[in-house]
């Protein structure tokens, strides 16, 4: 399978959409659940996750986002 990717710089107008997408995408991820709580049962958990993801921006510019998880890695090794 040949998949091409295009990297595009986000602008200020993309921030709200990016923050909403990333905070929802990771809402059930074990580390997010541990840090912020369950967003399905807590408005505060949702707000904390959104605030955390919002810090990826500085002066309304996205600094960066990178997610890597190696296969077959023990949970504690990934966090440390």
Secondary structure, DSSP 8 states (H G I E B T S, - for coil): -----------GGGHHHHHHHHHHHTTTSHHHHHHH--TTT-HHHHHHHHHHHHTTEETTEE--------TT--HHHHH-
